[in-house]
Amino acid sequence: METPWHLWLIGLLTLAWNSIGAFDYTATQIQWAPYMAQFTPVQLEYFHSFPTWVVACWATAVWFGVLGSLMLLFPPPPAVSPV
C-alpha cells in the first residue's frame, strides 16, 4: 500500500518543528555562545538552575519527538505480510 501524501506532509512538518526543539535543547545544553548571547543574565541563570530531572524530561521529550517524526516518514516494515 502506498503512503498517502498527507502523511508525508505531516511527517515533514513535525520533523521541522521537532528539529527546532532539538536545536534549542542541544544549543542550550552545550551552551553554544552565539545562541546563548540572545538571552539576558536572568534567563541564563534560569537555564543553569534546572534540576537534573527537568533536563532529563526535556531531553526525552525532544528526542522522542524527533524519533516519532522520523517513524512517520520511515515506518518499520510489518511483522507479518498482508495477505
ChimeraX attribute file (.defattr): number of C-alpha atoms within 10 A of each C-alpha:
attribute: neighborCount
match mode: 1-to-1
recipient: residues
	/A:1	4
	/A:2	4
	/A:3	9
	/A:4	8
	/A:5	9
	/A:6	9
	/A:7	12
	/A:8	15
	/A:9	12
	/A:10	14
	/A:11	19
	/A:12	16
	/A:13	13
	/A:14	18
	/A:15	21
	/A:16	14
	/A:17	14
	/A:18	21
	/A:19	17
	/A:20	14
	/A:21	19
	/A:22	19
	/A:23	12
	/A:24	13
	/A:25	17
	/A:26	14
	/A:27	15
	/A:28	16
	/A:29	14
	/A:30	9
	/A:31	15
	/A:32	11
	/A:33	10
	/A:34	8
	/A:35	11
	/A:36	16
	/A:37	11
	/A:38	10
	/A:39	11
	/A:40	10
	/A:41	11
	/A:42	9
	/A:43	12
	/A:44	15
	/A:45	11
	/A:46	10
	/A:47	15
	/A:48	12
	/A:49	10
	/A:50	11
	/A:51	9
	/A:52	9
	/A:53	9
	/A:54	11
	/A:55	14
	/A:56	12
	/A:57	10
	/A:58	14
	/A:59	17
	/A:60	11
	/A:61	15
	/A:62	20
	/A:63	16
	/A:64	12
	/A:65	19
	/A:66	19
	/A:67	14
	/A:68	16
	/A:69	23
	/A:70	15
	/A:71	13
	/A:72	16
	/A:73	17
	/A:74	11
	/A:75	11
	/A:76	8
	/A:77	7
	/A:78	7
	/A:79	6
	/A:80	6
	/A:81	6
	/A:82	6
	/A:83	3
